[in-house]
């Protein structure tokens, strides 16, 4: 028998005042990243990394820009959720916690936006 | 409202070596979050043109960054396999103490093997080295 009220169970909110949304997103991005990171790492270790033309050609080739954008957005998202948990667990001052969570969120959005723009610029240039 | 009990209560547990696996998962995760900044800087440099890219790869092929790249690669290998172990737990699989200890050893072994293979491809076959 559960001691939780029906309303509490329906809302799905635990002591962190947040439901299963964070938990599910962390797992969903994890599953995506298993596939995307294996593809990326196996590709990148075989490329001539000092060769700018070869690297940009690979980034722009076929489905690579799509997979790269998915990888970087999923990675930034998964990272944001993971760092959030670490901050929530180890930073105990309320103000410091909120400040760090904000900084982390901003940096992660910045990372995702910068990455998507970079991949698009490389992919578009090769088209035009 | 009175303060509620907060997780994690790390200090109330007797030490078991599988704890190292859990802690390492967090540390490798945070480490790769920092690595993500470098990955995006590298992509932005590639988008910025050949000159910007040459400058960035010069920095990335310095000894400090080669060591960091190796550590990030190792962190990736561990976090990947231990993450799969976590996903198996989420499906309520492998929770028994014997299974959890065995899967931890398997994760460490698989991570080291994958790291050796990737590091060989990256550093010995001429990827990151200019």
gemmi code that builds the backbone of each chain (N, CA, C; Angstrom):
import gemmi

chains = {
    "A": [
        ("UNK", (0.846, -1.198, 0.000), (0.000, 0.000, 0.000), (0.881, 1.247, 0.000)),
        ("UNK", (0.553, 2.197, -0.834), (1.327, 3.435, -0.882), (0.773, 4.432, 0.119)),
        ("UNK", (1.681, 5.161, 0.760), (1.260, 6.193, 1.716), (1.039, 7.535, 1.026)),
        ("UNK", (1.336, 7.594, -0.284), (1.182, 8.874, -0.977), (-0.287, 9.149, -1.272)),
        ("UNK", (-0.628, 10.432, -1.284), (-2.013, 10.780, -1.600), (-2.256, 10.541, -3.088)),
        ("UNK", (-3.515, 10.294, -3.457), (-3.820, 10.116, -4.888), (-3.377, 11.316, -5.723)),
        ("UNK", (-3.547, 12.533, -5.166), (-3.154, 13.724, -5.923), (-1.630, 13.744, -6.125)),
        ("UNK", (-0.896, 13.439, -5.034), (0.564, 13.431, -5.132), (1.035, 12.430, -6.162)),
        ("UNK", (0.378, 11.248, -6.188), (0.774, 10.223, -7.145), (0.456, 10.666, -8.563)),
        ("UNK", (-0.679, 11.307, -8.733), (-1.105, 11.749, -10.063), (-0.137, 12.807, -10.609)),
        ("UNK", (0.306, 13.715, -9.730), (1.203, 14.781, -10.181), (2.605, 14.252, -10.430)),
        ("UNK", (2.951, 13.134, -9.791), (4.253, 12.523, -10.033), (5.415, 13.350, -9.523)),
        ("UNK", (5.177, 14.163, -8.497), (6.243, 15.028, -8.004), (6.851, 14.449, -6.730)),
        ("UNK", (8.174, 14.277, -6.704), (8.848, 13.790, -5.511), (9.322, 14.938, -4.653)),
        ("UNK", (10.295, 14.664, -3.771), (10.769, 15.699, -2.850), (11.523, 16.812, -3.567)),
        ("UNK", (11.926, 16.554, -4.807), (12.653, 17.581, -5.557), (11.688, 18.527, -6.273)),
        ("UNK", (10.362, 18.347, -6.058), (9.340, 19.161, -6.685), (9.405, 19.080, -8.194)),
        ("UNK", (9.768, 17.903, -8.675), (9.857, 17.706, -10.113), (9.518, 16.257, -10.377)),
        ("UNK", (8.895, 15.973, -11.482), (8.435, 14.623, -11.737), (9.435, 13.756, -12.460)),
        ("UNK", (8.934, 12.825, -13.249), (9.793, 11.870, -13.934), (10.343, 12.414, -15.245)),
        ("UNK", (9.948, 13.661, -15.581), (10.347, 14.252, -16.857), (11.868, 14.242, -17.037)),
        ("UNK", (12.584, 14.717, -15.996), (14.042, 14.785, -16.048), (14.628, 13.390, -16.225)),
        ("UNK", (14.108, 12.444, -15.451), (14.606, 11.065, -15.470), (14.456, 10.461, -16.862)),
        ("UNK", (13.281, 10.636, -17.463), (13.018, 10.037, -18.779), (13.891, 10.689, -19.848)),
        ("UNK", (14.020, 12.033, -19.801), (14.841, 12.720, -20.798), (16.300, 12.295, -20.709)),
        ("UNK", (16.774, 12.091, -19.467), (18.169, 11.662, -19.297), (18.380, 10.299, -19.970)),
        ("UNK", (17.399, 9.396, -19.801), (17.516, 8.060, -20.412), (17.327, 8.107, -21.921)),
        ("UNK", (16.374, 8.915, -22.381), (16.120, 9.000, -23.826), (17.354, 9.533, -24.553)),
        ("UNK", (17.962, 10.612, -24.006), (19.167, 11.144, -24.638), (20.313, 10.145, -24.514)),
        ("UNK", (20.338, 9.362, -23.429), (21.396, 8.360, -23.258), (21.327, 7.310, -24.364)),
        ("UNK", (20.116, 6.819, -24.633), (19.961, 5.799, -25.683), (20.392, 6.367, -27.034)),
        ("UNK", (19.968, 7.597, -27.326), (20.363, 8.227, -28.591), (21.877, 8.378, -28.665)),
        ("UNK", (22.483, 8.753, -27.532), (23.924, 9.019, -27.530), (24.744, 7.740, -27.660)),
        ("UNK", (24.234, 6.612, -27.174), (24.957, 5.348, -27.364), (25.221, 5.157, -28.854)),
        ("UNK", (24.156, 5.323, -29.664), (24.287, 5.103, -31.105), (25.106, 6.213, -31.760)),
        ("UNK", (24.770, 7.478, -31.459), (25.398, 8.605, -32.148), (26.880, 8.752, -31.799)),
        ("UNK", (27.235, 8.537, -30.525), (28.646, 8.714, -30.158), (29.513, 7.597, -30.742)),
        ("UNK", (28.964, 6.356, -30.807), (29.757, 5.276, -31.407), (30.032, 5.612, -32.875)),
        ("UNK", (28.993, 6.072, -33.590), (29.165, 6.488, -34.988), (30.225, 7.599, -35.090)),
        ("UNK", (30.115, 8.618, -34.207), (31.002, 9.776, -34.302), (32.448, 9.407, -33.976)),
        ("UNK", (32.642, 8.682, -32.884), (34.017, 8.370, -32.468), (34.693, 7.456, -33.484)),
        ("UNK", (33.939, 6.458, -33.990), (34.538, 5.575, -35.000), (34.866, 6.341, -36.281)),
        ("UNK", (34.074, 7.366, -36.603), (34.369, 8.179, -37.789), (35.584, 9.062, -37.554)),
        ("UNK", (35.596, 9.731, -36.402), (36.579, 10.790, -36.171), (38.004, 10.230, -36.007)),
        ("UNK", (38.128, 9.041, -35.404), (39.482, 8.525, -35.182), (40.122, 8.066, -36.500)),
        ("UNK", (39.328, 7.927, -37.553), (39.899, 7.498, -38.828), (40.124, 8.659, -39.787)),
        ("UNK", (39.706, 9.882, -39.391), (39.853, 11.041, -40.284), (41.207, 11.721, -40.085)),
        ("UNK", (41.738, 12.324, -41.152), (42.961, 13.132, -40.999), (42.606, 14.471, -40.360)),
        ("UNK", (42.768, 14.571, -39.029), (42.216, 15.714, -38.297), (42.924, 17.030, -38.585)),
        ("UNK", (44.153, 16.978, -39.113), (44.872, 18.221, -39.400), (44.452, 18.819, -40.744)),
        ("UNK", (43.695, 18.055, -41.526), (43.345, 18.457, -42.895), (41.972, 19.128, -42.918)),
        ("UNK", (41.972, 20.479, -43.015), (40.723, 21.235, -42.936), (39.744, 20.846, -44.030)),
        ("UNK", (40.247, 20.714, -45.264), (39.359, 20.389, -46.391), (38.711, 19.027, -46.201)),
        ("UNK", (39.503, 18.055, -45.736), (38.964, 16.701, -45.540), (37.923, 16.686, -44.428)),
        ("UNK", (38.189, 17.448, -43.348), (37.258, 17.465, -42.212), (35.931, 18.113, -42.609)),
        ("UNK", (36.008, 19.294, -43.266), (34.759, 19.972, -43.642), (34.008, 19.155, -44.700)),
        ("UNK", (34.742, 18.479, -45.582), (34.071, 17.632, -46.580), (33.321, 16.499, -45.886)),
        ("UNK", (33.953, 15.923, -44.852), (33.275, 14.842, -44.121), (32.042, 15.370, -43.383)),
        ("UNK", (32.183, 16.546, -42.738), (31.049, 17.118, -41.991), (29.868, 17.372, -42.930)),
        ("UNK", (30.167, 17.831, -44.167), (29.090, 18.204, -45.095), (28.536, 17.012, -45.863)),
        ("UNK", (29.201, 15.874, -45.784), (28.858, 14.749, -46.656), (27.604, 13.992, -46.201)),
        ("UNK", (26.667, 13.776, -47.140), (25.515, 12.897, -46.916), (24.700, 13.231, -45.673)),
        ("UNK", (24.453, 12.214, -44.843), (23.648, 12.426, -43.635), (24.497, 12.915, -42.466)),
        ("UNK", (25.809, 13.061, -42.671), (26.688, 13.439, -41.557), (26.259, 14.712, -40.825)),
        ("UNK", (25.901, 15.818, -41.574), (25.504, 17.020, -40.817), (24.263, 16.791, -39.958)),
        ("UNK", (23.319, 16.014, -40.431), (22.108, 15.735, -39.650), (22.475, 14.964, -38.382)),
        ("UNK", (23.273, 13.895, -38.553), (23.660, 13.087, -37.395), (24.499, 13.901, -36.416)),
        ("UNK", (25.376, 14.767, -36.965), (26.221, 15.600, -36.095), (25.376, 16.547, -35.250)),
        ("UNK", (24.369, 17.179, -35.886), (23.507, 18.107, -35.143), (22.724, 17.342, -34.069)),
        ("UNK", (22.194, 16.169, -34.432), (21.485, 15.360, -33.442), (22.411, 14.983, -32.291)),
        ("UNK", (23.640, 14.577, -32.635), (24.622, 14.199, -31.614), (24.891, 15.352, -30.657)),
        ("UNK", (25.155, 16.548, -31.225), (25.565, 17.669, -30.389), (24.415, 18.181, -29.527)),
        ("UNK", (23.200, 18.193, -30.080), (22.043, 18.622, -29.283), (21.768, 17.602, -28.167)),
        ("UNK", (21.809, 16.304, -28.516), (21.578, 15.268, -27.500), (22.665, 15.311, -26.434)),
        ("UNK", (23.922, 15.522, -26.855), (25.038, 15.568, -25.901), (24.895, 16.763, -24.963)),
        ("UNK", (24.558, 17.935, -25.527), (24.409, 19.133, -24.699), (23.243, 18.954, -23.716)),
        ("UNK", (22.162, 18.353, -24.195), (20.985, 18.131, -23.358), (21.305, 17.156, -22.217)),
        ("UNK", (21.904, 16.018, -22.577), (22.276, 14.992, -21.594), (23.263, 15.569, -20.570)),
        ("UNK", (24.208, 16.353, -21.077), (25.202, 16.992, -20.207), (24.530, 17.974, -19.257)),
        ("UNK", (23.578, 18.757, -19.781), (22.860, 19.733, -18.948), (22.126, 19.019, -17.810)),
        ("UNK", (21.454, 17.902, -18.138), (20.706, 17.161, -17.123), (21.648, 16.541, -16.094)),
        ("UNK", (22.795, 16.014, -16.572), (23.746, 15.373, -15.670), (24.404, 16.365, -14.726)),
        ("UNK", (24.866, 17.499, -15.293), (25.510, 18.523, -14.461), (24.506, 19.086, -13.456)),
        ("UNK", (23.254, 19.202, -13.879), (22.204, 19.691, -12.975), (22.090, 18.793, -11.734)),
        ("UNK", (22.100, 17.475, -11.949), (21.989, 16.542, -10.826), (23.190, 16.677, -9.893)),
        ("UNK", (24.377, 16.817, -10.502), (25.588, 16.947, -9.683), (25.526, 18.220, -8.842)),
        ("UNK", (25.103, 19.333, -9.456), (24.984, 20.591, -8.708), (23.945, 20.442, -7.592)),
        ("UNK", (22.806, 19.842, -7.926), (21.740, 19.691, -6.917), (22.194, 18.818, -5.745)),
        ("UNK", (23.055, 17.829, -6.034), (23.504, 16.918, -4.981), (24.597, 17.513, -4.099)),
        ("UNK", (25.500, 18.288, -4.691), (26.702, 18.665, -3.941), (26.756, 20.133, -3.543)),
        ("UNK", (25.956, 21.001, -4.163), (25.969, 22.415, -3.772), (24.765, 22.646, -2.866)),
        ("UNK", (25.025, 23.036, -1.615), (23.933, 23.080, -0.659), (23.368, 24.469, -0.411)),
        ("UNK", (24.159, 25.531, -0.626), (23.627, 26.883, -0.442), (22.579, 27.174, -1.506)),
        ("UNK", (21.433, 27.691, -1.085), (20.319, 27.878, -2.022), (20.681, 28.830, -3.157)),
        ("UNK", (21.309, 29.970, -2.797), (21.623, 30.967, -3.830), (22.718, 30.487, -4.764)),
        ("UNK", (23.744, 29.864, -4.166), (24.835, 29.340, -4.994), (24.297, 28.279, -5.950)),
        ("UNK", (23.368, 27.451, -5.435), (22.804, 26.390, -6.274), (22.050, 26.974, -7.456)),
        ("UNK", (21.180, 27.948, -7.189), (20.390, 28.544, -8.275), (21.308, 29.233, -9.283)),
        ("UNK", (22.326, 29.947, -8.771), (23.248, 30.651, -9.666), (23.991, 29.660, -10.562)),
        ("UNK", (24.490, 28.580, -9.957), (25.239, 27.589, -10.743), (24.341, 26.886, -11.765)),
        ("UNK", (23.102, 26.584, -11.367), (22.179, 25.925, -12.300), (21.897, 26.831, -13.499)),
        ("UNK", (21.765, 28.149, -13.222), (21.531, 29.105, -14.305), (22.733, 29.170, -15.249)),
        ("UNK", (23.930, 29.290, -14.643), (25.153, 29.376, -15.456), (25.292, 28.122, -16.318)),
        ("UNK", (25.050, 26.953, -15.695), (25.158, 25.696, -16.426), (24.158, 25.641, -17.585)),
        ("UNK", (22.925, 26.059, -17.313), (21.911, 26.053, -18.377), (22.313, 26.952, -19.533)),
        ("UNK", (22.776, 28.178, -19.198), (23.165, 29.123, -20.248), (24.299, 28.558, -21.090)),
        ("UNK", (25.317, 28.001, -20.410), (26.469, 27.479, -21.147), (26.032, 26.332, -22.067)),
        ("UNK", (25.139, 25.486, -21.576), (24.718, 24.351, -22.404), (23.900, 24.798, -23.614)),
        ("UNK", (23.056, 25.796, -23.432), (22.305, 26.310, -24.586), (23.270, 26.952, -25.569)),
        ("UNK", (24.271, 27.677, -25.033), (25.279, 28.305, -25.889), (26.053, 27.245, -26.685)),
        ("UNK", (26.423, 26.158, -26.009), (27.136, 25.068, -26.674), (26.306, 24.506, -27.827)),
        ("UNK", (25.036, 24.219, -27.549), (24.179, 23.617, -28.572), (24.001, 24.568, -29.749)),
        ("UNK", (23.747, 25.852, -29.451), (23.514, 26.817, -30.525), (24.763, 26.994, -31.380)),
        ("UNK", (25.924, 27.120, -30.723), (27.183, 27.295, -31.452), (27.478, 26.085, -32.333)),
        ("UNK", (27.240, 24.895, -31.788), (27.531, 23.667, -32.527), (26.638, 23.541, -33.758)),
        ("UNK", (25.336, 23.798, -33.567), (24.402, 23.680, -34.691), (24.765, 24.684, -35.786)),
        ("UNK", (25.083, 25.917, -35.359), (25.441, 26.945, -36.350), (26.702, 26.542, -37.112)),
        ("UNK", (27.692, 26.014, -36.402), (28.958, 25.629, -37.050), (28.716, 24.539, -38.091)),
        ("UNK", (27.943, 23.518, -37.724), (27.675, 22.424, -38.671), (26.895, 22.942, -39.867)),
        ("UNK", (25.894, 23.804, -39.625), (25.103, 24.350, -40.733), (25.968, 25.175, -41.674)),
        ("UNK", (26.861, 25.992, -41.093), (27.719, 26.830, -41.951), (28.568, 25.967, -42.870)),
        ("UNK", (29.144, 24.891, -42.299), (29.995, 24.010, -43.103), (29.160, 23.288, -44.173)),
        ("UNK", (27.981, 22.812, -43.779), (27.135, 22.064, -44.719), (26.612, 22.971, -45.833)),
        ("UNK", (26.215, 24.208, -45.485), (25.671, 25.138, -46.484), (26.739, 25.582, -47.484)),
        ("UNK", (27.939, 25.791, -46.958), (29.010, 26.274, -47.824), (29.284, 25.256, -48.937)),
        ("UNK", (29.207, 23.971, -48.570), (29.531, 22.956, -49.561), (28.419, 22.833, -50.609)),
        ("UNK", (27.190, 23.275, -50.207), (26.083, 23.246, -51.172), (26.203, 24.426, -52.122)),
        ("UNK", (26.366, 25.649, -51.527), (26.405, 26.874, -52.323), (27.752, 27.045, -52.847)),
    ],
    "B": [
        ("UNK", (8.383, 25.448, 6.342), (8.443, 23.982, 6.291), (9.791, 23.512, 6.825)),
        ("UNK", (9.781, 22.473, 7.641), (11.062, 22.010, 8.181), (11.878, 21.366, 7.074)),
        ("UNK", (13.218, 21.397, 7.194), (14.071, 20.866, 6.131), (13.816, 19.376, 5.912)),
        ("UNK", (13.720, 18.979, 4.670), (13.490, 17.579, 4.341), (14.827, 16.853, 4.220)),
        ("UNK", (14.846, 15.543, 4.473), (16.096, 14.798, 4.268), (16.513, 14.849, 2.805)),
        ("UNK", (17.814, 15.047, 2.586), (18.299, 15.233, 1.224), (19.202, 14.071, 0.814)),
        ("UNK", (19.039, 13.613, -0.406), (19.921, 12.618, -0.998), (21.132, 13.347, -1.593)),
        ("UNK", (22.320, 12.766, -1.748), (22.665, 11.407, -1.333), (23.204, 11.356, 0.102)),
        ("UNK", (23.002, 10.255, 0.784), (23.524, 10.087, 2.140), (24.788, 9.231, 2.047)),
        ("UNK", (25.781, 9.726, 1.325), (26.957, 8.905, 1.026), (27.629, 8.411, 2.303)),
        ("UNK", (27.592, 9.253, 3.366), (28.380, 8.921, 4.561), (27.782, 7.789, 5.379)),
        ("UNK", (26.507, 7.422, 5.157), (25.896, 6.383, 5.987), (26.128, 4.981, 5.419)),
        ("UNK", (26.754, 4.897, 4.233), (26.963, 3.590, 3.626), (28.337, 3.027, 3.968)),
        ("UNK", (28.391, 1.705, 4.171), (29.677, 1.028, 4.266), (30.295, 1.034, 2.869)),
        ("UNK", (31.602, 1.238, 2.798), (32.243, 1.328, 1.489), (32.200, -0.016, 0.759)),
        ("UNK", (31.782, 0.008, -0.494), (31.870, -1.171, -1.359), (32.512, -0.717, -2.659)),
        ("UNK", (33.265, -1.617, -3.298), (34.038, -1.100, -4.425), (33.175, -0.694, -5.613)),
        ("UNK", (31.923, -1.204, -5.685), (31.055, -0.750, -6.783), (30.702, 0.737, -6.665)),
        ("UNK", (30.902, 1.302, -5.452), (30.691, 2.757, -5.286), (31.624, 3.554, -6.196)),
        ("UNK", (32.836, 3.018, -6.368), (33.807, 3.692, -7.232), (33.238, 3.808, -8.647)),
        ("UNK", (32.523, 2.754, -9.070), (31.921, 2.766, -10.399), (30.909, 3.873, -10.551)),
        ("UNK", (30.104, 4.067, -9.510), (29.076, 5.102, -9.548), (29.710, 6.500, -9.550)),
        ("UNK", (30.701, 6.675, -8.659), (31.372, 7.972, -8.564), (32.108, 8.293, -9.868)),
        ("UNK", (32.755, 7.260, -10.435), (33.490, 7.471, -11.684), (32.536, 7.858, -12.810)),
        ("UNK", (31.320, 7.309, -12.782), (30.345, 7.666, -13.817), (30.070, 9.175, -13.777)),
        ("UNK", (29.911, 9.706, -12.580), (29.667, 11.145, -12.448), (30.890, 11.956, -12.871)),
        ("UNK", (32.052, 11.524, -12.415), (33.262, 12.300, -12.729), (33.548, 12.293, -14.229)),
        ("UNK", (33.403, 11.121, -14.863), (33.639, 11.077, -16.311), (32.587, 11.901, -17.043)),
        ("UNK", (31.361, 11.924, -16.523), (30.307, 12.714, -17.140), (30.614, 14.196, -17.086)),
        ("UNK", (30.998, 14.677, -15.897), (31.328, 16.100, -15.760), (32.564, 16.431, -16.604)),
        ("UNK", (33.520, 15.516, -16.617), (34.723, 15.722, -17.435), (34.375, 15.876, -18.904)),
        ("UNK", (33.460, 15.042, -19.384), (33.076, 15.138, -20.796), (32.233, 16.372, -21.078)),
        ("UNK", (31.530, 16.885, -20.055), (30.815, 18.155, -20.233), (31.805, 19.269, -20.556)),
        ("UNK", (32.973, 19.233, -19.888), (34.026, 20.204, -20.205), (34.586, 19.912, -21.602)),
        ("UNK", (34.738, 18.621, -21.912), (35.244, 18.232, -23.224), (34.341, 18.687, -24.360)),
        ("UNK", (33.046, 18.767, -24.063), (32.079, 19.223, -25.066), (32.409, 20.643, -25.521)),
        ("UNK", (32.908, 21.479, -24.592), (33.315, 22.843, -24.946), (34.418, 22.809, -25.993)),
        ("UNK", (35.375, 21.888, -25.807), (36.496, 21.792, -26.745), (36.012, 21.268, -28.096)),
        ("UNK", (35.115, 20.278, -28.061), (34.562, 19.734, -29.302), (33.861, 20.826, -30.111)),
        ("UNK", (33.076, 21.667, -29.412), (32.348, 22.728, -30.105), (33.303, 23.816, -30.596)),
        ("UNK", (34.352, 24.100, -29.805), (35.362, 25.070, -30.257), (36.034, 24.565, -31.532)),
        ("UNK", (36.302, 23.254, -31.575), (36.921, 22.641, -32.753), (36.003, 22.766, -33.972)),
        ("UNK", (34.689, 22.503, -33.776), (33.716, 22.617, -34.873), (33.599, 24.068, -35.356)),
        ("UNK", (33.562, 24.993, -34.390), (33.449, 26.408, -34.748), (34.674, 26.846, -35.536)),
        ("UNK", (35.845, 26.323, -35.163), (37.069, 26.648, -35.893), (37.005, 26.093, -37.313)),
        ("UNK", (36.472, 24.879, -37.456), (36.329, 24.283, -38.791), (35.396, 25.127, -39.650)),
        ("UNK", (34.344, 25.679, -39.013), (33.403, 26.526, -39.748), (34.018, 27.884, -40.071)),
        ("UNK", (35.021, 28.294, -39.269), (35.621, 29.617, -39.437), (36.627, 29.703, -40.569)),
        ("UNK", (36.985, 28.585, -41.171), (37.911, 28.612, -42.301), (39.237, 27.935, -41.988)),
        ("UNK", (40.061, 27.800, -43.019), (41.301, 27.021, -42.906), (42.267, 27.619, -41.886)),
        ("UNK", (42.362, 28.974, -41.836), (43.322, 29.608, -40.917), (42.926, 29.383, -39.462)),
        ("UNK", (41.644, 29.633, -39.171), (41.148, 29.419, -37.812), (41.336, 27.964, -37.417)),
        ("UNK", (41.096, 27.067, -38.361), (41.201, 25.633, -38.071), (42.651, 25.241, -37.784)),
        ("UNK", (43.574, 25.795, -38.571), (44.992, 25.470, -38.367), (45.453, 25.916, -36.982)),
        ("UNK", (45.011, 27.122, -36.566), (45.374, 27.619, -35.244), (44.849, 26.723, -34.133)),
        ("UNK", (43.590, 26.283, -34.290), (42.985, 25.438, -33.253), (43.632, 24.060, -33.199)),
        ("UNK", (43.892, 23.453, -34.363), (44.512, 22.124, -34.342), (45.933, 22.194, -33.795)),
        ("UNK", (46.605, 23.338, -33.981), (47.944, 23.489, -33.402), (47.864, 23.393, -31.880)),
        ("UNK", (46.852, 24.075, -31.299), (46.665, 24.008, -29.843), (46.278, 22.588, -29.428)),
        ("UNK", (45.354, 21.973, -30.194), (44.839, 20.653, -29.819), (45.884, 19.551, -29.964)),
        ("UNK", (46.921, 19.782, -30.782), (47.940, 18.739, -30.926), (49.130, 18.974, -29.992)),
        ("UNK", (48.998, 19.976, -29.077), (50.029, 20.143, -28.044), (49.935, 18.985, -27.056)),
        ("UNK", (51.015, 18.791, -26.293), (51.079, 17.629, -25.389), (49.946, 17.658, -24.356)),
        ("UNK", (49.687, 18.874, -23.811), (48.639, 19.002, -22.788), (47.305, 18.505, -23.336)),
        ("UNK", (46.975, 18.936, -24.561), (45.683, 18.543, -25.118), (45.668, 17.089, -25.560)),
        ("UNK", (46.839, 16.560, -25.940), (46.869, 15.133, -26.276), (46.554, 14.291, -25.045)),
        ("UNK", (47.133, 14.709, -23.899), (46.819, 14.003, -22.650), (45.333, 14.147, -22.330)),
        ("UNK", (44.809, 15.383, -22.476), (43.381, 15.615, -22.204), (42.489, 14.803, -23.142)),
        ("UNK", (42.872, 14.765, -24.442), (42.087, 13.996, -25.409), (42.062, 12.522, -25.033)),
        ("UNK", (43.229, 12.001, -24.601), (43.292, 10.597, -24.177), (42.387, 10.372, -22.970)),
        ("UNK", (42.409, 11.321, -22.017), (41.553, 11.177, -20.832), (40.066, 11.241, -21.201)),
        ("UNK", (39.732, 12.159, -22.137), (38.329, 12.258, -22.562), (37.890, 10.995, -23.283)),
        ("UNK", (38.804, 10.424, -24.061), (38.495, 9.174, -24.759), (38.248, 8.046, -23.756)),
        ("UNK", (39.102, 7.996, -22.734), (38.939, 6.986, -21.689), (37.618, 7.213, -20.934)),
        ("UNK", (37.342, 8.481, -20.626), (36.092, 8.821, -19.938), (34.891, 8.406, -20.776)),
        ("UNK", (34.982, 8.655, -22.090), (33.886, 8.269, -22.993), (33.661, 6.756, -22.954)),
        ("UNK", (34.748, 5.979, -23.045), (34.627, 4.517, -23.070), (33.967, 4.013, -21.792)),
        ("UNK", (34.409, 4.552, -20.643), (33.835, 4.111, -19.373), (32.362, 4.515, -19.257)),
        ("UNK", (32.079, 5.797, -19.544), (30.724, 6.328, -19.383), (29.753, 5.623, -20.330)),
        ("UNK", (30.236, 5.271, -21.524), (29.403, 4.550, -22.497), (28.963, 3.201, -21.934)),
        ("UNK", (29.947, 2.386, -21.509), (29.605, 1.043, -21.040), (28.865, 1.081, -19.699)),
        ("UNK", (29.293, 1.954, -18.801), (28.599, 2.040, -17.520), (27.197, 2.630, -17.697)),
        ("UNK", (27.044, 3.502, -18.715), (25.719, 4.038, -19.027), (24.783, 2.939, -19.502)),
        ("UNK", (25.320, 2.024, -20.331), (24.517, 0.878, -20.782), (24.137, 0.015, -19.577)),
        ("UNK", (25.085, -0.125, -18.617), (24.796, -0.861, -17.374), (23.660, -0.187, -16.602)),
        ("UNK", (23.696, 1.160, -16.561), (22.617, 1.894, -15.894), (21.279, 1.672, -16.603)),
        ("UNK", (21.301, 1.670, -17.942), (20.050, 1.461, -18.687), (19.502, 0.060, -18.413)),
        ("UNK", (20.401, -0.929, -18.259), (19.953, -2.287, -17.922), (19.295, -2.289, -16.544)),
        ("UNK", (19.889, -1.550, -15.596), (19.281, -1.436, -14.258), (17.898, -0.823, -14.347)),
        ("UNK", (17.761, 0.197, -15.239), (16.455, 0.852, -15.376), (15.398, -0.130, -15.864)),
        ("UNK", (15.839, -1.183, -16.579), (14.907, -2.224, -17.018), (14.808, -3.343, -15.967)),
        ("UNK", (15.285, -3.023, -14.729), (15.262, -3.962, -13.592), (16.000, -5.238, -13.948)),
        ("UNK", (17.197, -5.069, -14.497), (18.012, -6.217, -14.880), (19.404, -6.062, -14.261)),
        ("UNK", (19.858, -7.089, -13.570), (21.228, -7.064, -13.047), (21.402, -6.366, -11.717)),
        ("UNK", (20.333, -6.331, -10.905), (20.407, -5.612, -9.633), (21.039, -6.419, -8.502)),
        ("UNK", (21.060, -7.760, -8.627), (21.617, -8.574, -7.547), (23.077, -8.215, -7.319)),
        ("UNK", (23.514, -8.366, -6.059), (24.853, -7.889, -5.727), (25.929, -8.561, -6.587)),
        ("UNK", (25.799, -9.884, -6.756), (26.801, -10.598, -7.556), (26.812, -10.085, -8.987)),
        ("UNK", (25.598, -9.896, -9.561), (25.489, -9.419, -10.944), (26.049, -8.009, -11.084)),
        ("UNK", (25.740, -7.155, -10.086), (26.198, -5.767, -10.166), (27.720, -5.697, -10.100)),
        ("UNK", (28.324, -6.564, -9.268), (29.791, -6.574, -9.172), (30.407, -7.123, -10.451)),
        ("UNK", (29.776, -8.179, -10.979), (30.306, -8.778, -12.201), (30.193, -7.776, -13.373)),
        ("UNK", (29.044, -7.095, -13.484), (28.868, -6.160, -14.599), (29.824, -4.976, -14.461)),
        ("UNK", (30.156, -4.612, -13.208), (31.128, -3.527, -13.022), (32.485, -3.930, -13.585)),
        ("UNK", (32.901, -5.159, -13.277), (34.197, -5.625, -13.807), (34.154, -5.720, -15.329)),
        ("UNK", (32.995, -6.144, -15.869), (32.871, -6.218, -17.329), (32.963, -4.830, -17.960)),
        ("UNK", (32.350, -3.835, -17.309), (32.387, -2.457, -17.818), (33.823, -1.956, -17.869)),
        ("UNK", (34.574, -2.190, -16.788), (35.963, -1.718, -16.738), (36.785, -2.392, -17.840)),
        ("UNK", (36.602, -3.706, -18.003), (37.362, -4.432, -19.024), (37.005, -3.941, -20.422)),
        ("UNK", (35.700, -3.818, -20.712), (35.262, -3.369, -22.038), (35.759, -1.957, -22.327)),
        ("UNK", (35.709, -1.089, -21.303), (36.157, 0.296, -21.490), (37.646, 0.335, -21.835)),
        ("UNK", (38.443, -0.471, -21.133), (39.890, -0.463, -21.386), (40.199, -1.000, -22.783)),
        ("UNK", (39.469, -2.036, -23.207), (39.708, -2.603, -24.543), (39.336, -1.587, -25.629)),
        ("UNK", (38.146, -0.981, -25.486), (37.717, 0.007, -26.491), (38.673, 1.202, -26.498)),
        ("UNK", (39.098, 1.636, -25.295), (40.025, 2.770, -25.223), (41.326, 2.456, -25.946)),
        ("UNK", (41.861, 1.245, -25.730), (43.122, 0.872, -26.383), (42.961, 0.912, -27.892)),
        ("UNK", (41.840, 0.371, -28.400), (41.615, 0.342, -29.849), (41.474, 1.755, -30.413)),
        ("UNK", (40.673, 2.608, -29.750), (40.436, 3.965, -30.248), (41.697, 4.813, -30.143)),
        ("UNK", (42.423, 4.662, -29.031), (43.647, 5.448, -28.858), (44.668, 5.067, -29.929)),
        ("UNK", (44.722, 3.778, -30.258), (45.640, 3.348, -31.309), (45.257, 3.982, -32.643)),
        ("UNK", (43.933, 3.967, -32.979), (43.470, 4.573, -34.233), (43.764, 6.073, -34.251)),
        ("UNK", (43.523, 6.740, -33.108), (43.627, 8.204, -33.073), (45.081, 8.677, -33.060)),
        ("UNK", (45.909, 8.042, -32.219), (47.253, 8.596, -32.007), (48.328, 7.892, -32.828)),
        ("UNK", (48.171, 6.592, -33.077), (49.249, 5.860, -33.742), (49.076, 5.812, -35.251)),
        ("UNK", (47.817, 5.864, -35.713), (47.625, 5.813, -37.157), (47.531, 7.203, -37.769)),
        ("UNK", (47.847, 8.227, -36.965), (48.041, 9.551, -37.539), (46.822, 10.448, -37.570)),
        ("UNK", (45.759, 10.161, -36.810), (44.595, 11.041, -36.792), (44.920, 12.394, -36.206)),
        ("UNK", (45.091, 12.454, -34.877), (45.296, 13.739, -34.204), (46.697, 14.291, -34.431)),
        ("UNK", (47.651, 13.404, -34.661), (49.021, 13.882, -34.877), (49.117, 14.547, -36.241)),
        ("UNK", (49.691, 15.741, -36.312), (49.759, 16.447, -37.583), (50.828, 15.847, -38.511)),
    ],
}
model = gemmi.Model(1)
for chain_id, residues in chains.items():
    chain = gemmi.Chain(chain_id)
    for i, (resn, *xyz) in enumerate(residues, 1):
        res = gemmi.Residue()
        res.name, res.seqid = resn, gemmi.SeqId(i, " ")
        for name, pos in zip(("N", "CA", "C"), xyz):
            atom = gemmi.Atom()
            atom.name, atom.element = name, gemmi.Element(name[0])
            atom.pos, atom.b_iso = gemmi.Position(*pos), 0.0
            res.add_atom(atom)
        chain.add_residue(res)
    model.add_chain(chain)
structure = gemmi.Structure()
structure.add_model(model)
structure.setup_entities()
